[in-house]
Amino acid sequence: MGMSVALAETLSGVANVALVISLLIGVAATYVIVVTGGVKESGLKGAVGMANAAAAKAQVDAAKANERAEALHQENLKTQTRLVAAERELEAERLHRLELEASVAPRILSPKQSEKLIAVLAASPRPLSIHLNFIGDEEANKYALAIAKALETAKVRGRADGIGMIVPPPYGVAITLKANDPQGAAIRAAFEGAQIPAIFSVGETGGFDAVILVGLRPLGPNH
C-alpha cells in the first residue's frame, strides 16, 4: 500500500523538526560540557592555588619558628654565660672574704697541731727545757697559753713569762736554739712537724734548750 504525498510531507516535516531539535540539544549539551569543564578546571586551579599558598605559608611559618627557636637558644646561651660569670664572681668574692677573715683572725693551735707537737716532743731526747716569753697583747697571750699547755702535756720543763710591750713590737713566733744541741734540734723538728709558723735562730738561751718569744700576730693570712 503506497504512502500518500500528504503523509510523506508531514513525516518529512516532523523529521526535519526532530533533526533541528536534536541539533539544538547537541549544541546545548556541548555548551554545557564546555562551561562546566571550564568551571571544574577553574575550581581545580583554585584548589591547587590554595594548596600552594597554604604550603608557602607553612614554609614561612616554619622559617619564623626556626628563627624564634634559634633566638631563644642564643638567649639561653647568654643567660648561662651570665650565670657562670656570676657564680665565678661570687666564688671570687667568697675567697677574698675568707682571705680577709684569715688575715685578721686570732692565731690558734689546732687540735691536730697540738697533738703532733706533743707527740714529737714526748718522743724526743730528755730532758727538754723551754723558756716561753710573750708580749703584753691579748691575742699573743692566748696563743702563748695554747703553746704552753702543749709543752706541759709533753712534760717539757721550763717557764712562761709575760714581758710587756716591746718597741718596736716583735711579730710572729721566734725560737732561739742552742748551737749543736740535740734537744734544740728536736724542738725545731716538733714545731716544724706540727706546721706551727716560727722563725728559728741560734743564740743564747740562758741555760734552756730553747727560748720562745710569742709576738704580735703577723699581718696577712700566713701567721
Secondary structure, 3 states (H helix, E strand, C coil): CCCCHHHHHHHHHHHHHHHHHHHHHHHHHHHHHHHHHHHHHHHHHHHHHHHHHHHHHHHHHHHHHHHHHHHHHHHHHHHHHHHHHHHHHHHHHHHHHHHHHHHHCCCCCCHHHHHHHHHHHHCCCCCCEEEEEECCCHHHHHHHHHHHHHHHHCCCEEEEEECCCCCCCCECEEEEECCCCHHHHHHHHHHHHCCCCCEEEECCCCCCCEEEEECECCCCCCC
